[in-house]
Amino acid sequence: MSSKSVLYTSSPLLASKTPVWRSKLIVALIALAFTGLAVRAAYIQVYANAFFQRQGQVRFARTLELPANRGRILDRNGLILASSVPASSIWAIPEDVKASPAQLADLAKLLEMPLAELNKKLGDEDKTFVWVKRQLDEPVAQKIHALGIPGIYQRKEYKRKYPEGETIAHIVGFTNVEDKGQEGIELTFNKELSGKAGSRRVIKDRLGRVVEGVGEQVPPVDGKDIQLSVDSKVQFFAYQKLRDAVIARKAKAGSVVVIDTITGEVLALANYPSYVPDKRQNLTGEQLRNRAVTDTFEPGSTMKPITVAMALEAGRIKPQTLIETGPGRFSIGGFTISDTHNYGTLTVEGVIQKSSNVGALKIAQKMTPHEMWDTYVALGYGQKPKIEFPGAVSGRLRPWKTWRPVEQATMAYGYGLSASLFQMAHSYTSFAHDGQIIPATMLKRSEPAVGVKVFSPENARAVRRMLQMAAAPGGTGQLAQTVGYSVGGKSGTAHKQVGKGYASNKYRAWFTGMAPIESPRIIVGVMIDEPSDGKYFGGIAAAPVFSEVVQQTLRMMGVQPDVSVKPQIITQTVEESF
């Protein structure tokens, strides 16, 4: 078949003449479009270059933080109490996770996480980032990496370790998952321990992988080490003996404080119950609370030596001044104050030895409330302790102008004011340091502390002799005696406050003292909270812990024994006035 030729020129459409302006318009429009594209390109490349670069950086550029290694916490001998070790944290891009049920089960097992919880974390596909679990040990992280699950990634971090565990938990405290101090020394010195993080600018792809490094790298500055005054061996022994006593006495809790009387260094500060700092699951406030500095209570008879010391300093009495305590009761302001026995006439030394409430209040009546208040303040009562530790409380000491006569009387034997165990032990440095109260510290200090005079050296030594009598046969603290060292101290027993009154069957037992008595090197304070085995007097519940801690601590410090005979075995019941 032959094709029929077509003459296009014969087409009516082609034959019609097109206006010249139309073709020019089309060409002009095309030229204008290209001009607009050229202008836009020039704008993007030249004028708005910074804006678009920022947008690209927002989407793909990242500043990686280079974490600083947190400083260590050391004891006075350089033993590590807290340090940071490398750890891996697991994160994921949920929409990219591709795992079989068996792989997810294995992952949940390695993470020690319920499978349902893991599935919940990975179930939101709208998220591009989710933490799965922070700070895993390296062996576990390696096993997770070996699973080869797409969308599961790891990031290197640091994890805090506490080798001494529960024995020193209330001192060092702990950090959170971001490595920030939350309690104890970790909180107090968080800035010094943290150091300064570095940084690195990189380009990442959508999977979070580093493609290229850009800019200069700023290296991290590691945190400083903090060396404490605490001796970990003394701390361990004090905690061990305290724990045993709390359990044996069926008590609620207990605390021990050990202070160096020359430097003011805190050698031990133990509490029971305690906790493991790096395993804090299911903890309660009972375990976390550092009772030695945060709990305050009426100190009872441990205040009587202070009452005597202030009266000696004021010149109102002498050690051999006679005080009539018979018939063992004294009425004032509608209240009757009693002793456990009718001791009759006692010397001032005898008042401390027998722990007479009546004798103590009669000594207090020889002074004005203002004089007593001034001495309490000078010894640190009613004030927040100046020590490198969070949570230390001030206790309660009301202004002297508000004291009624009965309140002045009860303060003489430790009722009507409150203090922590740390405050009580610290105030006794005024006796051990020849009348000067010295500043306490949680940091290692090599030079002797400079104190502030409260009592004369003669009066301080006179009170030390009375404390020695109180811990000797015939005193209320006989069980505080120890092998090889002379000791002196005062027991105390106080009813616990319940609301506005006192519980008839709940007590706190104290013992605070020092050794060796002629030239003291340490002060030890012991508190047993709510002993419930029937042996609630301070001379029975707290004094034996004092004895054991003193003996072991002085041996560790290399202090030569000053007593060649063993302490007398006590068989009689030890009692004291409340």
C-alpha positions as a printed Julia matrix, in Angstrom:
578×3 Matrix{Float64}:
  0.0     0.0     0.0
  1.4     3.38   -0.91
  1.22    6.21    1.59
 -0.48    9.32    0.64
  1.71   12.39    0.92
  0.5    15.24    3.13
  1.26   18.86    2.38
  1.55   20.63    5.73
  1.58   24.0     4.11
 -1.9    23.29    2.94
 -3.12   23.03    6.6
 -5.36   25.92    7.54
 -3.76   26.13   11.03
 -0.23   26.31    9.7
 -1.18   28.57    6.96
 -2.48   31.21    9.38
  0.07   33.83   10.39
  1.24   33.9    14.06
  1.69   37.35   15.57
  5.36   38.24   16.17
  4.67   39.57   19.69
  3.49   36.15   20.87
  6.76   34.42   20.07
  8.68   37.27   21.63
  6.58   36.98   24.78
  7.3    33.27   25.08
 11.02   33.83   24.66
 10.91   36.64   27.19
  9.1    34.5    29.72
 11.62   31.71   29.33
 14.48   34.19   29.73
 12.82   35.66   32.81
 12.45   32.22   34.36
 16.12   31.46   33.82
 17.02   34.88   35.21
 14.92   34.13   38.34
 16.65   30.78   38.78
 20.01   32.45   38.39
 19.12   35.12   40.98
 17.83   32.46   43.38
 20.98   30.4    42.94
 23.1    33.48   43.56
 21.05   34.28   46.69
 21.43   30.78   48.07
 25.12   30.49   47.24
 26.17   33.99   48.3
 23.74   35.96   50.44
 21.87   33.18   52.35
 24.74   30.75   52.46
 25.1    30.93   56.26
 21.38   30.23   56.82
 21.34   27.11   54.68
 24.59   25.87   56.16
 23.01   26.21   59.62
 20.01   24.24   58.46
 22.25   21.49   57.18
 24.19   21.44   60.41
 20.97   21.21   62.42
 20.03   18.11   60.48
 23.35   16.35   60.2
 26.0    18.11   62.34
 26.27   17.21   66.0
 28.41   18.3    68.91
 29.5    15.19   70.76
 30.24   15.65   74.45
 33.51   14.06   75.5
 32.81   13.19   79.15
 35.45   13.97   81.74
 36.53   11.16   84.03
 35.06   11.92   87.46
 37.67   12.3    90.18
 38.24    9.61   92.78
 37.36    9.77   96.47
 40.2     8.44   98.64
 40.57    7.71  102.33
 43.37    9.25  104.37
 45.77    6.44  103.35
 45.0     6.65   99.62
 42.58    3.71   99.51
 39.94    4.19   96.79
 36.44    4.76   98.16
 34.82    5.82   94.87
 36.04    5.75   91.27
 34.65    5.75   87.73
 34.99    2.84   85.32
 34.02    2.67   81.62
 30.47    1.48   80.94
 28.2     1.19   77.91
 24.69    2.58   77.62
 22.25    1.0    75.17
 20.05    3.16   72.94
 17.87    2.48   69.94
 16.08    3.93   66.88
 12.75    2.08   67.28
 11.72    2.28   63.63
 14.99    0.65   62.57
 14.96   -2.23   65.05
 14.69   -5.53   63.23
 14.85   -8.44   65.65
 13.37  -11.89   65.94
 11.4   -12.87   69.06
 14.37  -15.0    70.15
 16.76  -12.05   69.81
 14.47   -9.78   71.82
 14.2   -12.42   74.53
 18.0   -12.71   74.67
 18.34   -8.91   74.78
 15.82   -8.6    77.62
 17.66  -11.28   79.58
 21.02   -9.52   79.17
 19.45   -6.22   80.22
 17.78   -7.89   83.23
 14.56   -6.31   82.03
 11.09   -7.81   81.55
 10.41   -8.53   77.9
  7.19   -6.5    78.07
  9.11   -3.43   79.26
 11.65   -3.84   76.44
  8.89   -4.16   73.85
  7.26   -1.01   75.23
 10.49    0.96   74.82
 10.93   -0.26   71.25
  7.25   -0.07   70.29
  7.05    3.64   69.44
  8.16    3.9    65.81
  7.68    7.68   65.81
 10.75    8.09   68.0
 14.22    8.37   66.48
 16.01    7.93   69.83
 15.26    6.07   73.07
 17.45    4.97   75.95
 17.1     1.25   76.53
 19.38    0.94   79.59
 22.21    3.05   80.98
 25.64    2.09   82.28
 26.02   -1.63   81.7
 29.17   -3.54   82.55
 31.45   -4.13   79.57
 31.03   -7.94   79.4
 27.24   -7.51   79.14
 27.63   -4.79   76.52
 29.83   -7.07   74.41
 27.22   -9.83   74.5
 24.55   -7.37   73.38
 26.76   -6.23   70.51
 27.23   -9.86   69.5
 23.45  -10.21   69.01
 23.82   -7.94   65.96
 20.33   -6.43   66.2
 19.84   -3.58   63.68
 18.72   -0.34   65.32
 20.36   -1.15   68.69
 23.42    1.01   69.43
 25.84    1.66   72.28
 27.39    4.76   73.79
 30.46    4.84   76.02
 29.96    6.42   79.45
 31.38    6.11   82.97
 29.89    4.23   85.9
 30.66    4.92   89.57
 32.02    2.09   91.72
 32.28    2.0    95.53
 34.67   -0.76   96.68
 33.92   -0.36  100.41
 30.18   -0.81   99.9
 27.76   -0.25  102.75
 30.4     0.42  105.41
 31.12    3.9   104.06
 27.97    4.65  102.05
 26.76    7.52  104.23
 30.09    9.32  103.82
 30.79    9.02  100.09
 27.12    9.12   99.01
 26.4     8.36   95.35
 25.83    9.85   91.88
 22.86    9.59   89.53
 22.91    8.07   86.05
 24.21   11.38   84.67
 27.21   11.1    87.03
 26.09   14.04   89.18
 26.52   13.83   92.96
 23.31   13.23   94.91
 24.42   12.54   98.48
 27.45   12.73  100.76
 30.88   13.79   99.54
 29.77   13.11   95.96
 27.28   15.98   96.37
 29.39   18.34   98.48
 32.35   18.25   96.08
 30.43   17.59   92.87
 32.0    20.53   91.03
 35.57   19.53   91.89
 34.96   15.83   91.16
 33.11   16.42   87.88
 35.84   18.23   85.98
 34.89   19.8    82.63
 33.54   17.9    79.64
 35.19   18.32   76.23
 33.5    18.43   72.84
 33.9    17.2    69.27
 32.01   18.52   66.23
 31.02   15.8    63.73
 28.7    15.07   60.8
 26.35   12.13   61.37
 24.1    10.16   59.06
 20.49    9.3    59.92
 21.62    6.18   61.76
 23.74    8.19   64.12
 27.01    7.05   62.62
 29.86    9.56   62.5
 30.69   10.32   58.87
 33.18   13.13   59.26
 34.78   15.24   61.95
 34.67   19.01   61.57
 36.37   21.75   63.55
 38.77   21.44   66.44
 38.34   18.96   69.26
 38.18   20.35   72.82
 39.69   17.75   75.17
 37.94   17.04   78.51
 39.47   18.07   81.84
 39.22   15.21   84.34
 37.87   15.88   87.83
 40.09   16.27   90.86
 40.6    13.56   93.46
 39.24   14.26   96.96
 41.15   12.81   99.9
 39.12   12.42  103.06
 40.17   12.36  106.69
 38.36    9.03  107.11
 40.4     5.91  107.8
 38.63    3.09  105.96
 39.92    0.5   108.46
 38.58    2.44  111.44
 35.36    3.02  109.54
 34.94   -0.67  108.75
 35.51   -1.74  112.36
 33.19    0.95  113.74
 30.44   -0.05  111.3
 30.88   -3.73  112.11
 30.63   -3.24  115.89
 27.72   -0.84  115.52
 25.82   -3.29  113.33
 26.39   -6.11  115.81
 25.16   -3.96  118.71
 22.02   -2.78  116.89
 21.14   -6.39  116.07
 21.96   -7.67  119.56
 19.95   -4.93  121.27
 17.08   -5.39  118.78
 17.35   -1.67  118.12
 15.97    0.45  115.31
 19.27    2.05  114.26
 22.6     3.37  115.48
 25.51    5.72  114.74
 29.19    6.07  115.6
 31.47    9.12  115.22
 35.26    9.07  115.72
 37.17   12.4   115.8
 40.93   13.0   116.04
 41.39   15.4   118.98
 44.59   16.94  117.58
 43.61   17.71  113.99
 39.81   17.68  114.22
 39.67   15.08  111.45
 36.67   12.75  111.31
 38.2     9.27  111.25
 34.89    7.41  111.06
 31.22    8.2   110.68
 29.11    5.05  110.56
 25.37    4.44  110.48
 23.27    1.3   110.55
 21.12    0.4   108.67
 23.07    1.28  105.54
 23.01    0.57  101.8
 25.31   -0.3    98.89
 25.88    2.96   96.93
 25.95    1.41   93.45
 22.98   -0.92   94.1
 20.19    1.33   95.29
 17.08   -0.56   94.22
 14.18   -0.53   96.71
 15.93    1.82   99.13
 14.08    3.63  101.91
 14.78    6.83  103.8
 15.69    4.75  106.83
 18.71    3.4   104.96
 19.74    6.58  103.16
 19.62    8.93  106.14
 22.97    9.86  107.66
 21.68    9.8   111.22
 24.92   10.99  112.81
 24.51   14.46  111.28
 20.84   14.68  110.24
 18.98   13.28  113.28
 18.69   15.39  116.41
 17.42   14.36  119.81
 17.7    15.32  123.44
 21.14   14.11  124.55
 20.3    13.31  128.15
 23.05   12.83  130.7
 25.89   13.35  128.21
 25.24   17.09  128.78
 26.03   16.94  132.51
 29.83   17.32  132.07
 29.16   20.51  130.08
 26.96   21.83  132.89
 29.74   21.17  135.39
 32.4    22.68  133.1
 30.52   25.96  132.66
 29.98   26.24  136.43
 33.68   25.58  137.06
 34.59   28.22  134.48
 32.21   30.72  136.1
 33.85   30.07  139.48
 30.61   28.94  141.14
 31.86   25.47  142.12
 34.99   23.38  142.51
 35.41   19.62  141.91
 35.05   18.93  145.63
 32.1    21.25  146.24
 29.35   19.37  148.06
 25.94   19.12  146.43
 22.93   17.84  148.37
 20.89   15.49  146.14
 18.77   13.84  148.8
 16.12   12.54  148.96
 16.64   11.9   145.26
 13.85   14.23  144.14
 13.49   17.93  143.49
 10.33   19.9   142.67
 10.41   23.01  140.52
  7.7    24.81  138.55
  5.14   22.11  139.29
  7.44   19.33  138.05
  9.36   16.74  140.07
 12.82   15.76  138.89
 14.18   12.46  140.21
 17.29   10.3   140.39
 17.24    6.5   140.2
 18.6     6.39  143.79
 18.88    8.69  146.77
 22.58    9.53  146.59
 22.49   11.97  149.5
 25.36   14.44  149.55
 27.74   14.21  146.58
 30.79   16.12  145.47
 30.65   17.67  142.01
 32.79   14.75  140.85
 30.26   12.4   142.41
 27.41   14.1   140.54
 29.07   13.14  137.24
 30.1     9.68  138.45
 26.6     8.8   139.64
 24.86   10.81  136.89
 22.6    12.67  139.33
 19.87   14.77  137.74
 19.2    16.58  141.0
 22.87   17.39  141.41
 23.15   18.68  137.83
 20.11   20.98  138.12
 21.36   22.41  141.43
 24.68   23.2   139.76
 22.84   24.86  136.86
 20.88   27.02  139.31
 24.18   28.64  140.32
 24.34   30.24  136.84
 22.14   32.52  134.81
 20.35   31.32  131.66
 22.43   33.79  129.65
 25.69   32.25  130.92
 24.53   28.75  130.03
 23.28   29.82  126.6
 26.59   31.52  125.76
 28.5    28.33  126.57
 26.15   26.13  124.55
 26.56   28.42  121.54
 30.34   28.47  121.94
 30.29   24.66  121.82
 28.25   24.65  118.61
 24.76   23.82  119.89
 21.87   25.38  118.01
 24.1    25.99  114.99
 24.68   24.11  111.77
 28.02   22.28  112.03
 30.73   23.8   109.84
 31.71   20.57  108.15
 32.07   19.57  104.51
 28.92   17.52  104.43
 25.36   18.02  103.16
 22.31   17.76  105.37
 24.0    18.56  108.7
 21.35   20.1   110.95
 21.59   22.73  113.67
 19.47   21.14  116.38
 17.39   23.22  118.76
 18.49   25.75  121.35
 15.88   28.34  122.23
 16.9    31.93  123.15
 17.79   32.19  126.83
 15.21   34.94  127.47
 12.41   32.42  126.92
 13.7    29.87  129.44
 11.54   29.11  132.45
 13.25   27.93  135.67
 12.2    24.33  135.03
 13.66   24.48  131.51
 16.99   25.76  132.8
 16.95   22.86  135.24
 16.17   20.19  132.63
 18.78   21.52  130.2
 21.37   20.81  132.87
 20.85   17.1   132.26
 20.08   17.14  128.54
 16.35   17.79  128.15
 14.85   20.85  126.47
 17.49   21.15  123.76
 18.42   18.85  120.9
 21.62   17.95  119.07
 23.02   15.41  116.64
 25.53   12.76  117.62
 28.15   14.64  115.63
 27.48   17.87  117.56
 27.71   16.0   120.85
 31.02   14.35  120.0
 32.44   17.57  118.55
 31.58   19.57  121.68
 33.68   17.14  123.73
 36.81   18.33  121.88
 36.7    21.23  124.35
 37.59   18.76  127.11
 40.08   16.73  125.08
 41.89   19.79  123.67
 42.48   21.48  127.02
 39.48   23.8   126.87
 39.54   24.64  123.16
 36.85   23.53  120.75
 38.52   22.75  117.44
 37.02   22.83  113.92
 36.11   19.41  112.55
 36.77   18.37  108.97
 36.0    15.52  106.59
 39.16   16.28  104.56
 42.65   15.07  105.38
 44.52   17.62  107.47
 48.16   17.19  108.39
 48.65   20.11  110.79
 47.1    20.48  114.27
 43.81   22.35  114.39
 43.63   25.85  115.85
 40.86   25.96  118.42
 38.77   28.58  120.21
 38.98   28.74  124.0
 35.79   27.86  125.89
 37.19   26.55  129.19
 40.53   26.94  130.93
 43.0    24.03  130.62
 42.66   23.37  134.36
 38.9    23.08  134.21
 39.04   20.92  131.08
 41.42   18.52  132.82
 39.18   18.5   135.92
 36.21   17.44  133.77
 38.33   14.72  132.13
 39.05   13.27  135.58
 35.31   13.24  136.3
 34.68   11.48  132.97
 37.29    8.9   133.95
 35.47    8.32  137.23
 32.16    7.91  135.36
 33.73    5.14  133.26
 35.4     3.46  136.24
 33.96    1.1   138.85
 31.17    2.93  140.65
 30.26    4.97  137.58
 27.49    4.55  135.02
 29.85    3.88  132.11
 31.91    1.01  133.49
 31.48   -1.1   130.35
 33.37    1.58  128.41
 36.68    0.41  129.91
 39.1    -1.09  127.43
 42.28   -3.15  127.49
 45.49   -1.12  127.61
 44.03    2.38  127.5
 42.51    4.7   130.08
 39.15    6.09  129.05
 36.69    8.68  130.2
 33.19    9.38  129.05
 29.56    9.9   129.9
 26.6     7.69  129.21
 23.17    9.04  128.52
 19.66    7.64  128.23
 16.71    9.7   127.02
 13.04    8.96  126.46
 12.08    9.49  122.81
  9.69   12.27  122.0
  6.35   11.26  120.49
  4.33   14.27  119.44
  4.33   16.72  122.32
  5.16   14.14  124.96
  7.57   11.28  125.65
  7.17    7.59  124.98
  7.38    5.57  128.18
  8.99    2.56  126.48
 11.17    4.07  123.74
 14.69    5.27  124.45
 17.9     6.48  122.87
 21.13    5.34  124.47
 24.33    7.37  124.17
 27.93    7.22  125.19
 30.47    9.93  124.39
 34.04    9.88  125.64
 37.75    9.99  124.89
 41.03    8.12  125.32
 43.73    7.99  126.59
 42.37   10.2   129.32
 45.54   12.13  130.26
 46.4    13.03  126.67
 43.35   12.24  124.51
 43.87   11.26  120.86
 40.32   10.38  119.87
 36.73   11.16  120.81
 34.13    8.48  120.14
 30.39    9.06  120.19
 27.91    6.15  120.05
 24.12    6.27  119.75
 21.74    3.28  119.8
 18.19    4.15  118.78
 15.32    2.28  120.46
 17.03   -0.75  122.02
 14.18   -3.15  122.73
 15.81   -6.09  124.48
 15.32   -4.49  127.9
 18.9    -3.17  128.1
 18.34    0.44  127.12
 20.69    2.38  129.41
 23.56    4.14  127.62
 26.06    2.49  129.94
 24.88   -0.95  128.74
 23.74   -0.47  125.13
 26.27    2.11  123.87
 29.32    1.91  126.17
 30.52   -1.55  124.94
 30.62   -0.25  121.34
 32.66    2.71  122.56
 35.1     0.34  124.29
 35.68   -1.8   121.21
 36.03    1.13  118.81
 38.46    2.97  121.1
 40.72   -0.02  121.55
 40.92   -0.9   117.86
 41.29    2.7   116.68
 44.12    3.57  119.05
 45.97    0.42  118.02
 45.58    1.3   114.36
 46.89    4.8   115.07
 49.95    3.39  116.85
 49.09    5.01  120.2
 51.03    3.38  123.03
 48.94    1.79  125.81
 48.93    3.79  129.05
 47.32    1.18  131.31
 49.1    -2.04  132.18
 46.15   -3.82  133.78
 42.97   -5.17  132.29
 39.71   -3.41  133.02
 37.74   -4.73  135.95
 34.97   -7.15  135.02
 31.65   -5.61  135.99
 28.86   -7.82  137.24
 26.45   -5.36  138.83
 23.62   -3.69  136.96
 24.57   -0.32  135.49
 21.88    2.33  135.92
 21.72    6.06  135.36
 19.25    8.87  135.81
 17.32   10.07  132.79
